[in-house]
Amino acid sequence: MKDKKKSDISVLLDFAGSYKWLTITGLFLSAVAMVLGMVPYICIWLVVRDLISAAPNFTQAADISKYGWTAFGFAMGSIVIYFIALLCTHLAAFRTASNIRKQGMRHLMKVPLGFFDNNASGYLRNRLDGAAGETETLLAHNLADIVGTAAMFISMIVLMFVFDWRMGLSCLLAAVISVIAMFSMMGGKNAKLMAEYQNAQDIMSKAGTEYVRGIPVVKVFQQTVYSFKAFKQAIDDYSRKAERYTVSVCEFPQSINLTFTEAAFVFLVPAVLILAPMALSGGTFAEFVTNFAFYAIFSAIISTALAKIMFAASGTILASTALGRISHIINAPTLKIADNLILPKDNSIEFQDVTFAYEGADIPALEHVSFCVEPGQTVALVGPSGGGKTTAASLIPRFWDASKGVVKVGGADVTKVDPHILMDNIAFVFQNNRLFKTSILENVRASRPDASREEVEQALSAAQCNDIIEKLPDGIDTVIGSEGTYLSGGEQQRIALARAILKNAPIIVLDEATAFADPENEALIQKAFSALTKGRTVIMIAHRLSTVVGADKIIVLDSGRITEQGTHTELLESSGLYARMWEDYNKAAKWRILSEEAK
């Protein structure tokens, strides 16, 4: 997104699209408004000049009223034009931020689904929505202030040297010192510190989202925020970086800046002491006083002008940092689509010498994995935690792409199949399924939006959800999460199974689908499995080995490698890892807490 040859402003204007001209118009009008806003100060000087010239007969200063109305007219014109300028820049800024969000969302629709496992929703929201909001401030206010103030500052410099260059130079000296102080806060390594501060803010936002989601656990165990170390560490890190930037970077330069801008009038005193004798000897004392009045008035607006530049310039740094954060999303690798797409011939699955490593990992999650699943077969992936089961299953629908080797569906390399067709052929049931805060009907229909109400009801019935629907106040139209309507983990799993049944995909991936189910729900879920898996190819990941006994093939993964495969009976006879896992599972299943009398 962010081309090195382009400035941040150019990149933002590219996002603005056809609204770019509104920004340019707004900047021009802002410059005009600021220049017009200086005319009243000149009128004040003209009033002072006429009064001094007419003293003590002030009634002879006949043009004072004219100058007053001229000042009023230019002041009002400046306000109106500045308002129109801000109207233009705001419209363009809102459109730009909207385009950034839309482009970011469109891009996120093209990234592999695994991208969302590594990037929490709070983190993505802060990066895309929050950062886009920060660009609004730059385009709506800061740029207009920078351009307008620059125009005003140039006009001020010209006017400063028109009447008395020595007094003008004295006033300008304060401005130069102030500008140097401001740039010392924003340039070089300090820009890097600002980026670190923004990154700490992102991390804190991500940790905060995770903490909020974990509040039930924190409350159950009567803990405090300090028990959530990641959140506390993120807050502390953000606090340290904020303090470091404000104290170490800004404290001294900002003190210098405010001292010289607010005291610009003081710089006129040496000039007055030097020039006053010359004025008296030359008989131009009235002109000297008039000029001094002019520079005294103008010195007051130096601080205002420089303050605007400082705050506007800080906005450009924030916007630059925001663009960098947005680029993480805009430049995220998308799912590659082959030029010559092919169609799967059937619902078989094949891994051919597949190796896969997560980004930044030193050890592959899968290494030289090869197996074949015939159409209609049920294959279980089992093994110790971290063995690569979920990783292997996630390569089938292209949550990630294999680093080496080939994953095939229906004899076709998944990287050469249209992603929409591939996803249409696969249904998923995860161990932690998310239900939307909408009706049961719409939750199930999410897998096939064009499904009729009757088809949804049939899917719910096949998923053994009749008892759930009967107890809900509005049946399948009940909105989950409304008026205290919540479902248990097992009930949510059955709704998710109904969603998968409605999709009617030829390939089913079950990832610990009974992990959070109680015995009663598990029995119903197993019945639902029968309807879901009938005539389909099934990849089943399970820790409860009792659920995979009837699988056509069991593949044992350990440390990313296949250690053995076969049927339940064959693996028990081989006395390998699976046999040991089966023995341990049975011991755990029979474990009971006995009373003292029973002992």
N, C-alpha and C positions, 0 to 999 in steps of 0.2 A: 504494500500500500504506500509506504512512505519512501518515495524515490529520493535518493541522496542528492540528486541534482535539483530537487524542488525544495523550496522553503516550506515551513509549516503552513504559512498563510496560503500558498499556492495549492497545497494538498487540501486544505479546508475549502477553498473556493472550487476545487474540482468536485468535492462532495455537494456543494451548493447547486451544481448543475445550472439550469436556466435562471436560477435566482441569484447568480453571481452578479448580474448587473445591478440588482438592488443594493448589494453590499457596496459596490463601487459608487453608485449614486449617493448612498448614505454617507460614505466617507467624504465625498466632494462637498455635500451640503454641510457636513460637520465643520469642515475647514472654512467654508463661507460664513457659517454662524459664528465661529470663534473670532474671525477677523472683524465681522460686524460688531461683535460684542466689545471690541476695543474702542469703538468710536465714542461711546459715552465718556470714557476716560479723557479722550482728547477734548471733548466738549467741556468737561470739568476744568481742564487746563485753560481753555479759551475763556471761560468765565473768570477764573483767577487772574488771567492776564488783563482782561478788560477792567476788572475791579481795581487792580493795582495801578493800571494806567490812569484810571479816572479818579483815584483817591486824591483828596478826600471828597470830591463831588461824585459820589457813586451813582447819582441819578443820570449821569452822562453815559453810563454803561448801558446803552439801549439794546444791545444785542443779547443780553443775558437770557431773556425769555426765549428767543429763537434757539439759542444753544440748548436750553432745557428741553424744548419740544423735540429738537433734533436728537438729543440723547435718548429721550423716551422712545421715539420712533425706531431708532436703531436697536435699542435694547429689546423692544417687543419683537422686531423683525428677527433678531438673533434667536430669541426664545422659540418663535414659531418655526424657523428654519431648522433649528436643532431638534425640535420635536419631530418634524418630518424626517430628518436624518435618522433619528433613533427608530422611528416607525419602520423605515426601510431596512435598517440593519437588524432589527428584531425579527422581522418577517423572514429575512434571509437566514438568520441564525437558527430560528426554529426549524426551518426547512432543512438546513444543513445537519442539525442534530438528528432530525427525523431520518434523513437519508443515511446517516452513519449507522443508526440503529437498524434500519431496514436492511442495509447492505451487510451489516454484521450478522443479522438473523438469517439472511439468505445464505451467507457463507457457512454458518453453523449447521444449516440443513445439509450441507455437502460434506462435512467432515465425518470421519468414521465415528461410530457410536462410542467406541472406546475412549475417545477424546473427553467425553463427559465423566468418565470414571476418574480421570486425572485432574479434572478441573471442576471444583464444586460449584453449585448453582450460585451461591453468594459471591464467589470470586468472579464468575462470568458476568453476573449482573453489575458488580461494581466496575468491572473493566469496560463493559459495553455501555450500559445505561448511565452510570455515574460519570465516566470519562466523557461521554457524548454531551452530558449536561455542562461539563466544565468548558467545552468549546463554545457553548452558547454565550457565556460571559465575555469571552474574547471577541466574538463576532458582533454581539449585540451592543457592547459598551466599550470594551478596551480599545479596539481598533479605531472606532470613531473618536475616542478621546485622544489617542496617540496622534492621529492625522490632524485633528482640530487643534490640539495643543501645539503640535509642530508648526502648523500654519501661524498660530498666534505668536509663537516664540520667534519665528523668523520676522514677523511684522514688528514685534517688540524690539528686536535687535536693530532693525532699520530705523525705527523711531528713536531709539536710544542715542543713535549717532547723528540724528538730524539737528538737534538743538545744541547739545554740548557733548562732544565725544568723550571728554574726561569724566564727566558725571556718568555718562552711559557706560564707560569702561568700568567704573567703580561698581555699578549695579550688576554688570555682567559678570564680574569676578565672583560674586556670591553664587551665581547660577552655575558657573564652571565648576566650582568646588563641590556644589551639591550633586551635579551630574556625575563627577568622578566617584563620589561616595556611593551613589546609587548603583553604578556599574560594578563597583567592587563587591556589592552584595549579590549580583546576579550573574556575573561572568565566571569563566574558568571552572575551577573545581567546585564552586558553590552551586552551579547548575547540577552537578552530579549529586550533591547533597540533597537538593530538592527532589531529584529522581528517587533517591533512597527513601526520603520521607514519604513520597507518594506510594512507593512499593510497600513500605511498612503499613500504610493505610489499607492497601489491598489485602495484605495478610491478616490484619486485624478484622476486616470485614468478613473474610472467609472463616476465621476462627470463631467470630461472633455468631455466624449462621450455624455452625456446627454445635456451638454451645447451646443455642436456643433449642435446637433439635434434641439435645441431650438433657434438657431440663428435667423430664420425668425421671431419668435415672438418678440425677443429682438429688432430687427431692426424696426419692425412695430411700436413699442411703444417708439422708440428712447432711449432705455436704454443702459447701459454699462455692463461690466462684473460684476460690483458690485451689479447689480440688481439680479444676479443669486447667491443667498446667499450660496447655497450648494457648488458651484464650488469655490467661494472665501474662504469659510471656509475650504474646503479640501486643497487648496493651502496654506493657513495660517498654518493649522495643520501640513502639510508636511514640511513647512519651519521651524516651531518650533522644530519638532522632528529631522530634519537634523542638525539644529544648536545645539540642545542639545547633540546629539551624537558626533559631531565633536569638540565642545568646551568643554563640561563638561567631556566627556569620553576620547577623544583622545589628546587634546591639551598638557597637562602636560606630560603624558607618552611618547608621540611621541617626545617631546622636549628632554626628557631624552635619549630616544632611539637614536636619531640622534646625540646628543652631544657625547655619548660614542662610537658609532660605527664609526663616522667620525673622532674622536680624539683618536682612539685606539693606534696610534703611541705614544701618550703622555705617555701612561702607561709604555712604555719601558724606559723612562728617569730615573725613580727611580731605575729600575733594572740595568741600565748602571752605575749609580753613585755608586751602591753597588758593582757591579761585576768588574768594571774597575780596582780598586786597586788590587784586587785579581788576575786579569789577568796579570797586570804589574809585580807583585811580582813573579808570577809563570812562567813568560817568555812566555806566550801564548797570547800575545797581538794580533798577526795576526789572530789567531783562534777566539779570542774574537770579533774582527772587522768583521770577516767573518760571524760569527753567528748573530751579530747585524744586518748586511746587510740582512741576510735571514729573520729575524723577522720583520724588517722594511718593506721589500717587502710584506710579508704575512699579515701584519696588514692592508695593503691597500685593500685586498680582503675580509676582515672580514665584512666591511660595505656592500659590494656588496652581499655577501652570506646572511647576515641577512635581508637585504632589500628584497631579493627574497623570503625568508621564510615569512616575514611579509605580503607581498602582496599576496602570495600564500595562507597563512592561512586565510586572509580576504576573499579570494575566497571560502574557505570551509564553512565559516559562511554564505556567500551569497547563496551558493548552498544548505546548510541545510535549510535556510529560504525558498528558492525556492521550495524544496521538500515538505515543510510544506504547501505551498500555492497550489502546484499541488495536494496534498493529498485531499484537499477540493473537487476537481473534481473527482479524481480517487476513492475516498471513498464515493461519493454521493450515497444515497440510490437508487437502481435500481428498476424498475418495477418488482414486484414479479410475477412469472409465476407458476401456479399450476402444480403439477405432472400429475394429471388426468384432461386433458382439455375436455371441452364439447362445443357443437355447439348451437348457438341460434336457437330456433324453428321458430321464426317469427320476426317481427320488432316492437314488443311491448316493453314498458319501464315501469319499476316498481321501486319505492323507498319504502323500508320497514324499517321504524323507523330509518332513516339515521341521524347520527350526524357527523359533521366534524368541526375540528378546525385547523387553519393554525399553522405551527410550531412557537412556541414562543408566540402565542396569548392566552390571558386569557379567552376570551369569544368565544364560538363556533360560526362559521359563519353560520352553519346550526344545528338545534336541533330538533330531533324527527320528521323528515319530512317523510311523507308517501303519495304517490299518485300513480295512475296507468294511463298509456297512452295505449290505445288499438291500434292495427295495423291500420295504415291509418288515425289516428286521428291527429288533429292539436291542440296542447295545448300551451297556452301562459302563461309565467311566468311574472307577473307584481308586482309592489310594489315600495316603496321608495328606493332611492339610498342606497346601503349598506345592502339591505334586504336579500341578499343571492341568487339572481337570477342567476348570472353568475357562482357562486360557484356550485349551483345545476347542471347546465348544464355541467360544467367541470368534474363532477364525472361520467357522462355517458361514455365518451371515455377514462376515467382513466387518466385525467390530474393529478388528485389526487385520492387517495383511501379513502373511507369513514372511519372515526375513529371508528364508531359503525354502526350497521345496514347493510343492503344489498342493492346494486343497481343491478337490473337485466335488461338484454336485451334479448328479446325472451325467457324469462323464465329462462335464465342462469345467474348465478352470474358473473358479469363482471370480477371479479378476477380469474375466472376459465375458461375464454375464451381466446384463443390465441390472443395476442395483435394485430397481423397483421390482423386476421379475424375481430376483433372488429373494427379496424380502417377502414377496407374495407367496413364495413356496415354503417359507419357514415360519412356524409359530413358536413363541417362547413362553415359558412359565418359570419365573425366577423365584428364589427363596424369599425375596423381599419385594413383592409387587406393589407398585404404587397405584392407588385408585384416585381418580380426580374428584374434586369437590363438586360433583354434579350427580345426576340421577343414576341409579343402577342401570337403567336402560342405556344411557349415553356412555357409561363406563364400559359396558359390554360391547356396544356398537362401535367403540373406538377402533376395533380391529377390522371392521367392515362397515364403513359409514352408510352404505346404501342398503344395509340389511333392514328387513321389515320388523315390525313389533313382534309378529308371530315367530319369526326366526330367532329373535333374541330370547323369547320365552322358551322355545325349544332348547336352545343352547343352555339356558339356566337350568332347565329340568334335567338335561343330560349331565350337567355338572353337579347334580344333587343339591341344588340351591333352593328347592321348594320351601323348606322350613325357614330359610332366611327371608324369603319374599313374604311369607304368610305373617311373620311377626312385625314387618315394617308397616308404618301407618299408611303410606301411599303405594304399597307394593313396589313394582319396578320403577315407579316414578319418584320414589323417595330419594331425596338428595342426601348423599353421604356427608356427615359432619354438620347437618342442620338440625336444630332443636334436639341436640343430644343423641342423634342417630349415629352410632359408631359400630363398627364390625370388629370381631376378634381376628387374630392373625389367621386362624384356620378358615374363617368365613371369607376373609379377603382372598385367600388362596383359591377358594371355590369360585368366587366371582371372576378371578383371573383365569381360571380354567374354562369358564363359560366363554370368556373373551377368546381364548385360543380355539375352543370348539367352533365358535361362530366363524372364525377365520377360515376354517376348513383347509388348512395348508397340508401338503403331503409329507412335510418333514416337521417333527416336533422336537424341541430342545427343552428338557426338564432339568433345571438346575436347583437341586435341593428343594423340590416343590413341597415336601412335607416337613420341612425343617421346623416350622413354628406351629405345627398342628398338634392339638391334643389327641388322645386315642380315638375319641368319637369322631372328630373332624378328619383324622387320618383315614379312618375306615370309609368315610364318605368320599374323601379325595381319591382313594384307591378305586372306588366304583366309578368315579368320574374319569379316571385314567383309562378305564376300559373303553368308554365312549370316545375319548379323545384320541387314543392310539390305535384304534381298530383300522387295519389296512394301511397304516402309515409307518414311515421310517422314524424311529425314535432314538434320540441320544439322551440318555438319562445319567445325571450326576447325582450321586447319593452317598451319604455317610451311614445311613441306616441300611445295613447290608441285607436286611430282610426284604427290602423293597426291590432288590435286583436279582433275587434267587431265580426268578423265571425268565431272565433275559436270555436272548439267543446267544449273546456273547458278552463277556465281561473283560474289560481292558483295565489292567492295573498300571497306574502311573505313579512313579516315585522320582522326585527331583527332576521332573521334566522328561523322563524317559519311560518307555514301556518296558516293564519288568516281566510281565506275563500276560497272557490272554487265553480265553477259553470259556467254557460253560462253568456254572457253579460247581458241578460235580468234578469236572476235570481239574479245576483249580484247587479244590480241596485235596484231591488225590496227589497233586504235585508237591504239596507241603511247602509252598513258598510263602510269599508275603501275604497273599490273599487268605491262605489258610490260617495264618497267625492273626490276621485282622478279624476273621470270622470267629475264631476262638475268643479273642478279646471282646468282640461285640456280644457274644452269647453270655460271657461272664458279666458284662455290664448290664445286660438286659435282665439277668436273674438277681442282680444285687438288690438287697432290701435292708431297711433299717429295722433291726429286731429289738423288741423290748427286753428289759432285764430278765423277766420271767422266761421269755422264749429262749434266751441264751442258756 
